[in-house]
Structures are given as structure tokens and as C-alpha cells.
Amino acid sequence: MTEVVIAGIGQTEVGEHWDIGLRDLAYAAIHDAIEDAGGLKPQSLFVGNMLAPNLSRQAHVGVLIADYAGLNGIEAVTVEAAGASGGAALRQGYLAVASGFVDVALVVGVEKFTDKVGAGVDEALATASDSDYEAVQGMTPAAQAALLMKRYMHEYEVPADGFAGFALTAHANGVANKNAMFRKAIKAETYAKAEMVSDPLNMFDMAPNADGAAALVLTRRELLPSSWKSPLVKIAGSAASSDTLALHDRKDMLYFDTAQLSAGKAMKQVGLTLDGIDFFEYHDAFSIYAALQLEAVGFAIKGKGWKLAADGAIGLKGSIPCATMGGMKARGFPGGAAGVYQAVEAAIQLRGQAEANQIKDAKFGLIQSLGGPASTAVSHILQRLD
């Protein structure tokens, strides 16, 4: 079976980069990834981006970045799947290399939130929902997540501080991540006193929007030079699934079917069970999303995902470490680039280079990106190769 490996990784610090443009952010990550890959030259570029046409007034982002990076002539496309854009771009890069039609693929995720301020950002984010039935009513992603969270807490009798563990874990893990937007741990009292965004969602229950770019160089294992010495990580499983765009059209709003389906397919490709997964990088744009993903993937039964966080099971030394480099809450949420950051961070873990955040003897990592409230889910299994 074809082994698609991650030959190079690169990322920028996540934050507010007011003076750096979209193309410059992307180029910084590309430069580092290609250098890390020993100068391998890509034939295809897949860019994960969600909001450039809305926030940066820029479509045709794939060509923009290829041109600026000096990669003229190669195939260059933008992949859009809302917040799952980066994960979807990674899947396209993986399929291209696995098929044999492309020897080396470059996957880039990039987003520039600070190209617009104020209500325009919320309007752009709302394009991930059903425009005719949700966004037109003034529904924002945060308000929708708050409604989900409120229903969940009512249905399963979750205490007011039941979701605190997700934020506490993420911020504790973000301390040692030099590329994280927030590198300071928080206490339970801090969470309890946090400003409410949309009841019961407080400011620590949602990831901060941020600028950033991350990149991966993919190739087949047999194409690496014989002198290759870097630790090898391969993409062992890849799957995607879709659901209704509008949340109200689902049979069960408190179950993320796509998270279950895509993770299940990816694990089946590897012949892996949940016991074999050493860490899980979920899409914690909102605390409720993290809880619902843990349940859908199978780490917790329905209504008990929050307990894994409350009991410390998702910590670095827990039974299923999550958000090991800070997740979206501490690292920041760079929109369509988020899924590529997940892959870069998982590769760092599997290379054994996560330092203070290292999961001992980690061999398999599951990463999962969501578009909207799991209208899209893209899952990958990354594996350390001996």
C-alpha cells in the first residue's frame, strides 16, 4: 500500500498580524516546510482557506500563493469547506500523492482575520451556515453554539462549570507552544468569572479568531532520498463526511454524525481501534463542539463528553490527551488554516519534538476538522514510522 509521508512542516505564530498580508503569511509557512523537506519541489499546491473573498477581497488564493512563492506553472487550487477547509485541503493533497499522479504536494492553510474588523467578521463567519434559513435571521456561529450548549446542559444536567475543563486543558497546553496566541494557563476561578458571550457560552468557551498560516510537504515514502534522517510520519487514514447544512434539519442536533463517520472510516483504513489512538486533536472552536466530538468518535457515551474534560482525562497524561499544543482555544482559530495547524502539531508530536507537551511513545494521532457544526468533518490518522 502507498505510504504518503509528511516530509516537511512549517507554521507561523498565530495572532493578530496587522502588517503582514495573506500571501506573506502563507509564504513564511511554505518556506519553512520546503526547507524542512530538504528542498523537495512540489508539483501541486492545495490551499485551505475559508474567508479570503469576504475578509481580504481575494479569491483565486491558490494561484496568488503559488505565484508569490515562485511556484509558477504548478497546479494550484483553493479548497473551501468552512472551518474544515484546511483538513479538506490536506485530504486532497493526500489523495493526489496516494494516486501516483503527483509526486510531491504542498498543502497550505492560511487565513487573515485582521483584514476586516467589527461586524464584517461575524458576517463572514456566518457564511458557513445556511444563508436562507440561519444567517438571514442574524444567527452567528457563536450564538448557534450557545444554543447547542444550552440544550446539551439541560438534556444531560451539566453543571454551570461543566465545560471548564476544555479551556483549562487547552490553556495549560498552550503555555509551551511558541506559536500559540495565548501562552498562559488559567484557573477554574478565571473561567467562572469570564465574560458571557452568549449564555451559557463565555469567552473561554470559544476560540479566538486569528491570523496564521501552516504548511505541509507530502510525498511517497519511496521518493525520499536514501540519506533521509528526519523522523517519519505518514498519513495512515483519511476520510470525510457531510451532513445537512442547517442544524435544524437534523434528527439529533446533539450528535455529530459526520465526526463519527469520518473518524470511523479513517480508523478502519488503518485497522485501528480507539484504544490505539494516543492523542486526539479535535476542533474546539467551541467547548460544546469538543464534547460532541468526543462522544461521536466514541471516547465517551452521549451526554458524558464533558466529563472527560472535567475529570482530567483529556490532559497530557490522561487516557485520551486532546488539544496537546493548546488546541484552537489557546493556539487561536485561524479559520480555514486550522486543519493544517492540527496536522503540523500532530506531526511534531509523532516526531517526538513536542518537548514539554510530548505524549510519551505516541504512535497514532487522530485529527479532525469541522465545517460549521459538523456539517463537514474531515478526519486523518497520522502514524509514526519506525
Buried (B, 14 or more C-beta within 10 A) or exposed (E): EEBBBBBBBBBBBBBBBEEBBBBBBBBBBBEBBBEBBBEBEBBBBBBBBBBBBBBBEBEEBBBBBBEBBEBEEBBBBBBBBBBBBBBBBBBBBBBBBBEEEBBBBBBBBBBBBBBBEEEEBBBBBBBBBBEEBBBEEEBBBBBBBBBBBBEBBEEBEBEEEBBBBBBBBBBBBBBBBEBBBBBEBBEEEBBEEBEEBBEBBBEBBBBBBBBBBBBBBBBBBEEBEEEEEBBBBBBBBBBBBBBBBBBEEBEEBBBBBBBBBBBBBBBEBBEBEEEBBBBBBBBBBBBBBBBBBBBBBBBBEBBBBBBBBBEBBBBBEBEBBBBBBBBBBBBBBBBBBBBBBBBBBBBBBBBBEBEEBBBEEBBBBBBBBBBBBBBBBBBBBBBBEE
